[in-house]
Amino acid sequence: MNRQAIETVGVRFTGRAALDRDPQEDRVEFTCPHCGHRGTKGARRARTRYHFTDGFVQDLQGELTTCRNCRNSLRVVPVVMLHDENEKRRFQAVFSGELTGVNN
């Protein structure tokens, strides 16, 4: 069976609470486009690997994961790093139409 991973947008929250935390303990949050379940996974890349693109600091390589609810493969791309509530509101305004999955 040839199964393709479906893409979804991931968010990595940082901020004041993260200043004293090890960056590898950051979590990437995403929503499964198959079942709608909200999931998290450990952030794999260092913050220095993110680049400013399209108005946000993003990792355009993305990460692979599996939804814990429906067991389908997902490709979380882009992973957007958000620092505060203002960035979170701006992100939701820009990506609101893209938060549903698209076939790869």
N, CA, C and O atoms as CSV, one atom per row, in Angstrom:
chain,resi,resn,atom,element,x,y,z
A,1,MET,N,N,0.838,-1.162,0.000
A,1,MET,CA,C,0.000,0.000,0.000
A,1,MET,C,C,0.891,1.236,0.000
A,1,MET,O,O,1.757,1.375,0.864
A,2,ASN,N,N,0.690,2.119,-0.946
A,2,ASN,CA,C,1.470,3.341,-1.052
A,2,ASN,C,C,0.681,4.479,-0.412
A,2,ASN,O,O,-0.248,5.014,-1.017
A,3,ARG,N,N,1.050,4.845,0.805
A,3,ARG,CA,C,0.333,5.898,1.526
A,3,ARG,C,C,1.182,7.153,1.545
A,3,ARG,O,O,2.377,7.102,1.837
A,4,GLN,N,N,0.563,8.272,1.234
A,4,GLN,CA,C,1.256,9.544,1.272
A,4,GLN,C,C,0.899,10.263,2.558
A,4,GLN,O,O,-0.218,10.159,3.063
A,5,ALA,N,N,1.864,10.987,3.069
A,5,ALA,CA,C,1.607,11.782,4.265
A,5,ALA,C,C,0.852,13.042,3.864
A,5,ALA,O,O,1.178,13.678,2.862
A,6,ILE,N,N,-0.136,13.390,4.634
A,6,ILE,CA,C,-0.906,14.609,4.411
A,6,ILE,C,C,-0.202,15.746,5.152
A,6,ILE,O,O,0.311,15.550,6.254
A,7,GLU,N,N,-0.178,16.921,4.552
A,7,GLU,CA,C,0.488,18.062,5.178
A,7,GLU,C,C,-0.466,18.842,6.059
A,7,GLU,O,O,-1.654,18.964,5.762
A,8,THR,N,N,0.072,19.367,7.146
A,8,THR,CA,C,-0.658,20.242,8.040
A,8,THR,C,C,0.316,21.262,8.616
A,8,THR,O,O,1.527,21.039,8.612
A,9,VAL,N,N,-0.206,22.372,9.107
A,9,VAL,CA,C,0.622,23.447,9.652
A,9,VAL,C,C,0.888,23.178,11.127
A,9,VAL,O,O,-0.021,22.800,11.866
A,10,GLY,N,N,2.124,23.370,11.552
A,10,GLY,CA,C,2.496,23.200,12.956
A,10,GLY,C,C,2.897,24.525,13.570
A,10,GLY,O,O,3.349,25.433,12.873
A,11,VAL,N,N,2.728,24.629,14.877
A,11,VAL,CA,C,3.076,25.851,15.609
A,11,VAL,C,C,3.983,25.480,16.769
A,11,VAL,O,O,3.711,24.533,17.507
A,12,ARG,N,N,5.057,26.233,16.920
A,12,ARG,CA,C,5.987,26.062,18.044
A,12,ARG,C,C,5.951,27.356,18.841
A,12,ARG,O,O,6.435,28.388,18.376
A,13,PHE,N,N,5.382,27.305,20.032
A,13,PHE,CA,C,5.256,28.489,20.874
A,13,PHE,C,C,6.516,28.691,21.697
A,13,PHE,O,O,7.023,27.758,22.321
A,14,THR,N,N,7.007,29.901,21.692
A,14,THR,CA,C,8.128,30.295,22.534
A,14,THR,C,C,7.686,31.537,23.286
A,14,THR,O,O,6.515,31.905,23.200
A,15,GLY,N,N,8.539,32.177,23.992
A,15,GLY,CA,C,8.176,33.397,24.706
A,15,GLY,C,C,8.931,33.505,26.003
A,15,GLY,O,O,9.944,32.837,26.208
A,16,ARG,N,N,8.431,34.352,26.877
A,16,ARG,CA,C,9.112,34.580,28.145
A,16,ARG,C,C,9.284,33.301,28.952
A,16,ARG,O,O,10.324,33.093,29.577
A,17,ALA,N,N,8.282,32.456,28.940
A,17,ALA,CA,C,8.370,31.207,29.710
A,17,ALA,C,C,9.444,30.288,29.145
A,17,ALA,O,O,9.957,29.422,29.854
A,18,ALA,N,N,9.786,30.470,27.881
A,18,ALA,CA,C,10.758,29.591,27.247
A,18,ALA,C,C,12.191,30.079,27.387
A,18,ALA,O,O,13.112,29.380,26.966
A,19,LEU,N,N,12.407,31.251,27.964
A,19,LEU,CA,C,13.756,31.793,28.040
A,19,LEU,C,C,14.685,30.925,28.875
A,19,LEU,O,O,15.860,30.786,28.535
A,20,ASP,N,N,14.189,30.338,29.957
A,20,ASP,CA,C,15.013,29.498,30.821
A,20,ASP,C,C,14.854,28.009,30.523
A,20,ASP,O,O,15.424,27.172,31.223
A,21,ARG,N,N,14.094,27.680,29.504
A,21,ARG,CA,C,13.824,26.286,29.165
A,21,ARG,C,C,14.756,25.831,28.048
A,21,ARG,O,O,15.127,26.617,27.177
A,22,ASP,N,N,15.126,24.571,28.082
A,22,ASP,CA,C,15.922,23.988,27.013
A,22,ASP,C,C,15.093,24.023,25.724
A,22,ASP,O,O,13.967,23.528,25.715
A,23,PRO,N,N,15.624,24.597,24.636
A,23,PRO,CA,C,14.846,24.684,23.390
A,23,PRO,C,C,14.400,23.329,22.855
A,23,PRO,O,O,13.407,23.262,22.131
A,24,GLN,N,N,15.094,22.261,23.183
A,24,GLN,CA,C,14.689,20.952,22.712
A,24,GLN,C,C,13.469,20.411,23.462
A,24,GLN,O,O,12.927,19.370,23.090
A,25,GLU,N,N,13.035,21.111,24.513
A,25,GLU,CA,C,11.815,20.721,25.224
A,25,GLU,C,C,10.583,21.410,24.653
A,25,GLU,O,O,9.471,21.170,25.123
A,26,ASP,N,N,10.764,22.263,23.644
A,26,ASP,CA,C,9.624,22.912,22.994
A,26,ASP,C,C,8.751,21.867,22.316
A,26,ASP,O,O,9.247,20.831,21.875
A,27,ARG,N,N,7.477,22.129,22.233
A,27,ARG,CA,C,6.523,21.236,21.598
A,27,ARG,C,C,6.012,21.878,20.310
A,27,ARG,O,O,5.858,23.098,20.253
A,28,VAL,N,N,5.752,21.091,19.294
A,28,VAL,CA,C,5.113,21.529,18.064
A,28,VAL,C,C,3.667,21.062,18.136
A,28,VAL,O,O,3.397,19.873,18.307
A,29,GLU,N,N,2.739,22.004,18.003
A,29,GLU,CA,C,1.315,21.684,18.046
A,29,GLU,C,C,0.771,21.647,16.625
A,29,GLU,O,O,1.169,22.450,15.781
A,30,PHE,N,N,-0.138,20.716,16.362
A,30,PHE,CA,C,-0.742,20.580,15.041
A,30,PHE,C,C,-2.137,19.996,15.191
A,30,PHE,O,O,-2.498,19.481,16.250
A,31,THR,N,N,-2.918,20.081,14.120
A,31,THR,CA,C,-4.247,19.473,14.074
A,31,THR,C,C,-4.263,18.467,12.929
A,31,THR,O,O,-3.903,18.806,11.802
A,32,CYS,N,N,-4.672,17.248,13.205
A,32,CYS,CA,C,-4.714,16.199,12.195
A,32,CYS,C,C,-5.822,16.507,11.183
A,32,CYS,O,O,-6.975,16.692,11.574
A,33,PRO,N,N,-5.489,16.564,9.891
A,33,PRO,CA,C,-6.523,16.838,8.888
A,33,PRO,C,C,-7.447,15.640,8.653
A,33,PRO,O,O,-8.518,15.801,8.067
A,34,HIS,N,N,-7.056,14.451,9.095
A,34,HIS,CA,C,-7.897,13.266,8.927
A,34,HIS,C,C,-9.041,13.242,9.928
A,34,HIS,O,O,-10.205,13.092,9.554
A,35,CYS,N,N,-8.697,13.392,11.210
A,35,CYS,CA,C,-9.704,13.218,12.263
A,35,CYS,C,C,-9.972,14.490,13.068
A,35,CYS,O,O,-10.911,14.519,13.864
A,36,GLY,N,N,-9.168,15.545,12.881
A,36,GLY,CA,C,-9.376,16.795,13.607
A,36,GLY,C,C,-8.785,16.791,15.010
A,36,GLY,O,O,-8.958,17.758,15.752
A,37,HIS,N,N,-8.099,15.733,15.384
A,37,HIS,CA,C,-7.500,15.629,16.710
A,37,HIS,C,C,-6.309,16.571,16.817
A,37,HIS,O,O,-5.481,16.633,15.907
A,38,ARG,N,N,-6.219,17.307,17.925
A,38,ARG,CA,C,-5.071,18.184,18.157
A,38,ARG,C,C,-3.964,17.364,18.795
A,38,ARG,O,O,-4.183,16.649,19.772
A,39,GLY,N,N,-2.770,17.481,18.223
A,39,GLY,CA,C,-1.652,16.705,18.720
A,39,GLY,C,C,-0.431,17.569,18.970
A,39,GLY,O,O,-0.377,18.729,18.564
A,40,THR,N,N,0.549,16.981,19.648
A,40,THR,CA,C,1.827,17.648,19.881
A,40,THR,C,C,2.940,16.639,19.665
A,40,THR,O,O,2.731,15.428,19.738
A,41,LYS,N,N,4.117,17.163,19.401
A,41,LYS,CA,C,5.306,16.334,19.298
A,41,LYS,C,C,6.485,17.182,19.719
A,41,LYS,O,O,6.416,18.410,19.666
A,42,GLY,N,N,7.538,16.564,20.125
A,42,GLY,CA,C,8.735,17.288,20.504
A,42,GLY,C,C,9.355,17.971,19.301
A,42,GLY,O,O,9.441,17.381,18.224
A,43,ALA,N,N,9.787,19.207,19.478
A,43,ALA,CA,C,10.435,19.931,18.391
A,43,ALA,C,C,11.797,19.298,18.128
A,43,ALA,O,O,12.590,19.108,19.050
A,44,ARG,N,N,12.056,18.981,16.890
A,44,ARG,CA,C,13.273,18.270,16.544
A,44,ARG,C,C,14.424,19.207,16.190
A,44,ARG,O,O,15.579,18.908,16.492
A,45,ARG,N,N,14.125,20.319,15.561
A,45,ARG,CA,C,15.169,21.217,15.096
A,45,ARG,C,C,15.443,22.331,16.096
A,45,ARG,O,O,14.551,22.783,16.813
A,46,ALA,N,N,16.698,22.761,16.124
A,46,ALA,CA,C,17.081,23.887,16.978
A,46,ALA,C,C,16.452,25.170,16.451
A,46,ALA,O,O,16.168,25.286,15.259
A,47,ARG,N,N,16.240,26.120,17.333
A,47,ARG,CA,C,15.629,27.394,16.933
A,47,ARG,C,C,16.454,28.118,15.883
A,47,ARG,O,O,15.907,28.885,15.091
A,48,THR,N,N,17.763,27.888,15.861
A,48,THR,CA,C,18.619,28.564,14.886
A,48,THR,C,C,18.394,28.060,13.470
A,48,THR,O,O,18.852,28.701,12.525
A,49,ARG,N,N,17.711,26.944,13.285
A,49,ARG,CA,C,17.422,26.400,11.957
A,49,ARG,C,C,16.176,27.005,11.333
A,49,ARG,O,O,15.855,26.713,10.181
A,50,TYR,N,N,15.468,27.848,12.082
A,50,TYR,CA,C,14.275,28.518,11.576
A,50,TYR,C,C,14.699,29.795,10.864
A,50,TYR,O,O,15.684,30.426,11.248
A,51,HIS,N,N,13.959,30.175,9.829
A,51,HIS,CA,C,14.296,31.354,9.042
A,51,HIS,C,C,13.071,32.243,8.898
A,51,HIS,O,O,11.936,31.766,8.901
A,52,PHE,N,N,13.317,33.544,8.771
A,52,PHE,CA,C,12.234,34.508,8.589
A,52,PHE,C,C,11.733,34.399,7.153
A,52,PHE,O,O,12.448,34.733,6.208
A,53,THR,N,N,10.497,33.928,7.002
A,53,THR,CA,C,9.889,33.735,5.693
A,53,THR,C,C,8.426,34.147,5.764
A,53,THR,O,O,7.714,33.762,6.691
A,54,ASP,N,N,7.983,34.914,4.805
A,54,ASP,CA,C,6.567,35.307,4.706
A,54,ASP,C,C,6.036,35.961,5.973
A,54,ASP,O,O,4.867,35.778,6.312
A,55,GLY,N,N,6.862,36.713,6.673
A,55,GLY,CA,C,6.411,37.446,7.846
A,55,GLY,C,C,6.480,36.680,9.157
A,55,GLY,O,O,6.139,37.231,10.204
A,56,PHE,N,N,6.915,35.420,9.127
A,56,PHE,CA,C,7.026,34.610,10.336
A,56,PHE,C,C,8.362,33.887,10.344
A,56,PHE,O,O,8.975,33.687,9.295
A,57,VAL,N,N,8.810,33.497,11.525
A,57,VAL,CA,C,9.993,32.659,11.646
A,57,VAL,C,C,9.511,31.216,11.504
A,57,VAL,O,O,8.717,30.732,12.310
A,58,GLN,N,N,10.012,30.528,10.450
A,58,GLN,CA,C,9.469,29.221,10.093
A,58,GLN,C,C,10.568,28.215,9.790
A,58,GLN,O,O,11.694,28.568,9.437
A,59,ASP,N,N,10.200,26.949,9.942
A,59,ASP,CA,C,11.002,25.832,9.470
A,59,ASP,C,C,10.242,25.251,8.288
A,59,ASP,O,O,9.203,24.615,8.467
A,60,LEU,N,N,10.755,25.466,7.082
A,60,LEU,CA,C,10.056,25.024,5.879
A,60,LEU,C,C,10.348,23.575,5.511
A,60,LEU,O,O,9.708,23.026,4.614
A,61,GLN,N,N,11.309,22.947,6.193
A,61,GLN,CA,C,11.577,21.525,5.942
A,61,GLN,C,C,10.520,20.659,6.605
A,61,GLN,O,O,10.185,19.588,6.098
A,62,GLY,N,N,10.001,21.108,7.718
A,62,GLY,CA,C,8.942,20.384,8.392
A,62,GLY,C,C,9.415,19.153,9.141
A,62,GLY,O,O,10.610,18.867,9.210
A,63,GLU,N,N,8.464,18.436,9.695
A,63,GLU,CA,C,8.744,17.243,10.484
A,63,GLU,C,C,7.686,16.192,10.180
A,63,GLU,O,O,6.553,16.528,9.836
A,64,LEU,N,N,8.046,14.947,10.305
A,64,LEU,CA,C,7.100,13.850,10.121
A,64,LEU,C,C,6.615,13.356,11.473
A,64,LEU,O,O,7.368,13.339,12.447
A,65,THR,N,N,5.363,12.958,11.524
A,65,THR,CA,C,4.790,12.420,12.750
A,65,THR,C,C,3.620,11.520,12.389
A,65,THR,O,O,3.248,11.405,11.221
A,66,THR,N,N,3.054,10.894,13.382
A,66,THR,CA,C,1.865,10.067,13.224
A,66,THR,C,C,0.822,10.547,14.214
A,66,THR,O,O,1.133,10.788,15.381
A,67,CYS,N,N,-0.413,10.688,13.755
A,67,CYS,CA,C,-1.505,11.093,14.635
A,67,CYS,C,C,-1.742,9.971,15.641
A,67,CYS,O,O,-1.879,8.808,15.261
A,68,ARG,N,N,-1.791,10.318,16.905
A,68,ARG,CA,C,-1.993,9.303,17.949
A,68,ARG,C,C,-3.434,8.816,18.009
A,68,ARG,O,O,-3.715,7.778,18.609
A,69,ASN,N,N,-4.353,9.563,17.388
A,69,ASN,CA,C,-5.752,9.199,17.425
A,69,ASN,C,C,-6.120,8.237,16.283
A,69,ASN,O,O,-6.687,7.171,16.526
A,70,CYS,N,N,-5.794,8.620,15.029
A,70,CYS,CA,C,-6.199,7.808,13.878
A,70,CYS,C,C,-5.046,7.024,13.246
A,70,CYS,O,O,-5.266,6.253,12.312
A,71,ARG,N,N,-3.824,7.212,13.742
A,71,ARG,CA,C,-2.638,6.478,13.295
A,71,ARG,C,C,-2.238,6.760,11.840
A,71,ARG,O,O,-1.568,5.932,11.223
A,72,ASN,N,N,-2.632,7.900,11.285
A,72,ASN,CA,C,-2.229,8.264,9.931
A,72,ASN,C,C,-0.949,9.084,9.959
A,72,ASN,O,O,-0.695,9.811,10.920
A,73,SER,N,N,-0.142,8.970,8.909
A,73,SER,CA,C,1.106,9.722,8.808
A,73,SER,C,C,0.810,11.169,8.432
A,73,SER,O,O,-0.067,11.456,7.616
A,74,LEU,N,N,1.563,12.062,9.046
A,74,LEU,CA,C,1.412,13.491,8.781
A,74,LEU,C,C,2.769,14.108,8.514
A,74,LEU,O,O,3.779,13.677,9.069
A,75,ARG,N,N,2.787,15.106,7.672
A,75,ARG,CA,C,3.971,15.922,7.477
A,75,ARG,C,C,3.614,17.313,7.973
A,75,ARG,O,O,2.791,17.999,7.369
A,76,VAL,N,N,4.226,17.726,9.063
A,76,VAL,CA,C,3.952,19.019,9.670
A,76,VAL,C,C,4.892,20.029,9.016
A,76,VAL,O,O,6.081,20.080,9.328
A,77,VAL,N,N,4.341,20.832,8.107
A,77,VAL,CA,C,5.137,21.809,7.370
A,77,VAL,C,C,4.249,22.964,6.933
A,77,VAL,O,O,3.186,22.674,6.384
A,78,PRO,N,N,4.551,24.174,7.108
A,78,PRO,CA,C,5.706,24.672,7.850
A,78,PRO,C,C,5.464,24.584,9.346
A,78,PRO,O,O,4.325,24.470,9.799
A,79,VAL,N,N,6.545,24.640,10.102
A,79,VAL,CA,C,6.454,24.788,11.547
A,79,VAL,C,C,6.754,26.255,11.821
A,79,VAL,O,O,7.861,26.730,11.566
A,80,VAL,N,N,5.769,26.962,12.337
A,80,VAL,CA,C,5.879,28.400,12.562
A,80,VAL,C,C,6.186,28.648,14.027
A,80,VAL,O,O,5.504,28.117,14.904
A,81,MET,N,N,7.203,29.448,14.301
A,81,MET,CA,C,7.577,29.783,15.671
A,81,MET,C,C,6.888,31.092,16.053
A,81,MET,O,O,7.083,32.120,15.404
A,82,LEU,N,N,6.082,31.043,17.109
A,82,LEU,CA,C,5.358,32.223,17.584
A,82,LEU,C,C,5.847,32.587,18.973
A,82,LEU,O,O,5.998,31.726,19.839
A,83,HIS,N,N,6.095,33.889,19.177
A,83,HIS,CA,C,6.693,34.345,20.418
A,83,HIS,C,C,5.674,34.890,21.413
A,83,HIS,O,O,5.817,34.669,22.616
A,84,ASP,N,N,4.651,35.594,20.941
A,84,ASP,CA,C,3.700,36.221,21.868
A,84,ASP,C,C,2.284,36.197,21.292
A,84,ASP,O,O,2.058,35.683,20.196
A,85,GLU,N,N,1.345,36.753,22.035
A,85,GLU,CA,C,-0.071,36.733,21.646
A,85,GLU,C,C,-0.323,37.522,20.359
A,85,GLU,O,O,-1.181,37.133,19.566
A,86,ASN,N,N,0.411,38.630,20.133
A,86,ASN,CA,C,0.221,39.399,18.907
A,86,ASN,C,C,0.589,38.569,17.680
A,86,ASN,O,O,-0.127,38.587,16.678
A,87,GLU,N,N,1.703,37.843,17.757
A,87,GLU,CA,C,2.088,36.967,16.654
A,87,GLU,C,C,1.075,35.841,16.477
A,87,GLU,O,O,0.787,35.437,15.351
A,88,LYS,N,N,0.537,35.338,17.575
A,88,LYS,CA,C,-0.451,34.260,17.495
A,88,LYS,C,C,-1.709,34.738,16.763
A,88,LYS,O,O,-2.246,34.013,15.926
A,89,ARG,N,N,-2.181,35.946,17.070
A,89,ARG,CA,C,-3.360,36.493,16.381
A,89,ARG,C,C,-3.072,36.719,14.898
A,89,ARG,O,O,-3.916,36.431,14.049
A,90,ARG,N,N,-1.896,37.227,14.591
A,90,ARG,CA,C,-1.523,37.479,13.192
A,90,ARG,C,C,-1.410,36.146,12.436
A,90,ARG,O,O,-1.845,36.039,11.289
A,91,PHE,N,N,-0.833,35.148,13.079
A,91,PHE,CA,C,-0.725,33.818,12.473
A,91,PHE,C,C,-2.104,33.250,12.164
A,91,PHE,O,O,-2.328,32.729,11.071
A,92,GLN,N,N,-3.024,33.343,13.109
A,92,GLN,CA,C,-4.363,32.804,12.899
A,92,GLN,C,C,-5.075,33.525,11.767
A,92,GLN,O,O,-5.833,32.901,11.024
A,93,ALA,N,N,-4.848,34.826,11.618
A,93,ALA,CA,C,-5.468,35.573,10.529
A,93,ALA,C,C,-4.898,35.154,9.167
A,93,ALA,O,O,-5.639,35.058,8.189
A,94,VAL,N,N,-3.599,34.908,9.104
A,94,VAL,CA,C,-2.952,34.557,7.838
A,94,VAL,C,C,-3.217,33.109,7.458
A,94,VAL,O,O,-3.522,32.827,6.299
A,95,PHE,N,N,-3.107,32.186,8.404
A,95,PHE,CA,C,-3.182,30.760,8.104
A,95,PHE,C,C,-4.555,30.140,8.347
A,95,PHE,O,O,-4.679,28.918,8.254
A,96,SER,N,N,-5.570,30.904,8.647
A,96,SER,CA,C,-6.864,30.319,8.991
A,96,SER,C,C,-7.423,29.459,7.870
A,96,SER,O,O,-8.056,28.441,8.147
A,97,GLY,N,N,-7.214,29.828,6.631
A,97,GLY,CA,C,-7.706,29.028,5.511
A,97,GLY,C,C,-6.837,27.823,5.210
A,97,GLY,O,O,-7.291,26.894,4.542
A,98,GLU,N,N,-5.586,27.812,5.690
A,98,GLU,CA,C,-4.664,26.724,5.385
A,98,GLU,C,C,-4.541,25.709,6.510
A,98,GLU,O,O,-3.744,24.777,6.398
A,99,LEU,N,N,-5.295,25.854,7.582
A,99,LEU,CA,C,-5.166,24.936,8.690
A,99,LEU,C,C,-5.830,23.591,8.421
A,99,LEU,O,O,-5.776,22.690,9.257
A,100,THR,N,N,-6.451,23.457,7.261
A,100,THR,CA,C,-6.953,22.153,6.865
A,100,THR,C,C,-5.889,21.483,6.012
A,100,THR,O,O,-5.078,22.175,5.396
A,101,GLY,N,N,-5.868,20.191,5.958
A,101,GLY,CA,C,-4.814,19.454,5.268
A,101,GLY,C,C,-4.945,19.489,3.765
A,101,GLY,O,O,-6.037,19.672,3.227
A,102,VAL,N,N,-3.835,19.313,3.098
A,102,VAL,CA,C,-3.806,19.195,1.635
A,102,VAL,C,C,-3.000,17.960,1.288
A,102,VAL,O,O,-2.037,17.626,1.978
A,103,ASN,N,N,-3.394,17.277,0.212
A,103,ASN,CA,C,-2.648,16.088,-0.203
A,103,ASN,C,C,-1.302,16.478,-0.747
A,103,ASN,O,O,-1.166,17.499,-1.420
A,104,ASN,N,N,-0.340,15.698,-0.469
A,104,ASN,CA,C,1.044,15.932,-0.850
A,104,ASN,C,C,1.290,15.462,-2.261
A,104,ASN,O,O,2.407,15.576,-2.765
